[in-house]
Amino acid sequence: MFYIGLDLGQKQDYTAIAIVERPDARRVPFQLLVRRVQRVALGTPYPRVVEMVRDIACGQAFAGQCAVVVDGTGVGAPVVDMLRAAGLKCEITAVTITGGDRETGRGSLNVGVPKRDLISGLQLALEKGELRIARRMKEVGSLVRELMEVRGEHDDLVIALALACWRARRKMNSFGGEGRLL
């Protein structure tokens, strides 16, 4: 199963896409493979971003075996609507990134998740060796820099990756079924 994380930006912040593969839900030890990270050019209109995600989700490699998780904070709500109308044939979860202390809306396709939980989940996966990052990806240098400076100028790749990993750690489901953490 593949998880596509989407962090939205446009004029000052990049939109970022991260694709994580969870090869086998029963595999022990748990493993997530980062297959792709990508920054979208500044100023790219949101309808074009939706087309890019549709091309990925409906492409031969991912069709029918992916879930999209998108930052639904701020301008994210209308983009989520566009993604849901785009016919992706996959689960689409909108995550409102909060400053709170707990997750809200668990089990639904609209969830509030504290930013610290997204980042700490990513850090924990790295520390435990559960997250493997391919060294030959185009944006791997930018991703590593962002991981080293999480509170730096840009965190778009980290947020996209954290969203994908957050969703991948949840029970396998399809189109809004049970969504508890593993």
N, C-alpha and C positions, 0 to 999 in steps of 0.2 A: 504494500500500500504506500502511496505517496501523499505527502502533505505539502501544500503550497501556501506559504506564509506571505502576506501582502501588507506592507507598511506604506501608507499613502503620504505623499508629499507632492509638491508641484513647483512652486516658484523658488523657494529658498531651501527647502529640504527635498531630498530625492525620494521618489517612490522606489521601494526595493521589493524584490521577489526572492524568496528562498524556497528551495525544494529539498525536502528531507524524505528519505525512504526508510520505512520500517520493514525490513525484509521478511520477518516471520514473527507474528504476534506471540507465538509460543516459545520463541528462542530464549534460551538462558545461556549466557547473560544477555540482558536487554541491550539492543543495539539500534542506533539511528545513524544513517549515512547521509551526509550533506552532499547532494548531487549537483546543486547549482545555487549560486547567489548572483544577483544581477541588480545593478542600479539602472533605473530608467532615466533618460535624459531630463534635466530640469525643464519645466515648462510643458512637458507632454500632457496633452488633454486627457481627462479621466476616461472618456469613451475609448481612446486609443489604448489606455492601460487595460480596460476591460477586454478589448480585442486581444491584447497580448496574453492575458490570463486565459481567455477562451482558447486561443491557439495552443497553449500549453496543455490545459486540462482536457481538451478534445483531441489532442494529437495522439498518434498511434501508441506512443510509449506509456501514456497515462490514462487514456480513455477508460472510464469505468472502474478505475482503481485509484482514485485520488479524492482528497478533500481539500477545500480551500478555506483558509482562515484569514480574515481580513480585519485590520484595525478599523473598527467602526466608530472611533472617536471623531468628533468634529465633523469634517466634510465626509467622513466615511459612510454615513447613513445613506446618502443618495448613490454612492458608488456601490454599496452592498445591494441596493435595489437594482442597479444596472447589471450587476453580476448575476443576481437571481433571475433577471429577465433574459439573460444571454443564452440560456439553454445549455449550461455546462454539464448537465447530467452527473453532478456530483454534489456532495454535501457542501454547503456554504455556511460557515459560522462567522458571525460578526462579534468581535471582541471589543468592548469599550474598555480602554486601558484607564485604570483608576489609580488614585492615590490612597485608596482605602486599605483595609486590613484583611478583607476576605472576598472570596469569589461570590458573585451573585448570579442568579439565573441558571444554576447548574442543571444540565440535562436539556437545555434549550439551544436554539440556534442563534440566540442573542445573549451574550454572557458578559458580565463585568469582571475583569481580572486586574488585581493590583499589579502595577508595573514591577514592583520588587519581586513578586512571585514569578513573573515571566523571566526576569533576569536571573534570579537565584536558581530557578529550574534549569536554565541554560548552563549556568556556572557549575551546578551540581553534576549535570550530565557530562560536562567536560572533565571535571575532577574524577568522576568514577570511570572514565574511559568509555562511556556509553555512546558518546557522540564522536563520530569519525568524519574528519573534513578532508576531502580530496585536495591534494596539493596542487593539482594542475588546473584548477578552476580559474577562469579569467579574473575574477574579483577576489581571490583568496587573500591577497596582500591587504586589500582594504578591509576585509572581514577581520583578519587577525589584528590589524591596528584598532579597529572599533572594539574588539573584544578586550584589548589591553587598556583602552580608555573609554569604558562604557559611558561615562558622563562627558565625553568630549563633544566636539562641534557637531559631528554626525554620529547617529546611532541607528540609522535606517536599516542597514544590513543585519545588525544585531536584533532589532525588534522583529523584522521579518522572520529571522531564524528562530527567535524565541517563540513567536506565534506558532510556527510550524511544529516545533518541538513540543510545545504545550499541548497541541491537538494530538500529536502522535502518542503522547503518554496516556491519553484517555482510552478507555475501552473502545474496541473497534465497534463502530456503528455506522448506520447509513441513514442519511436524511433525518437526523433529529432523534434517533433512539437514545438509549441510556448513555450517559457520558461521564461516568465516574473515572477518577484517576486510577491508574494501575498501581 
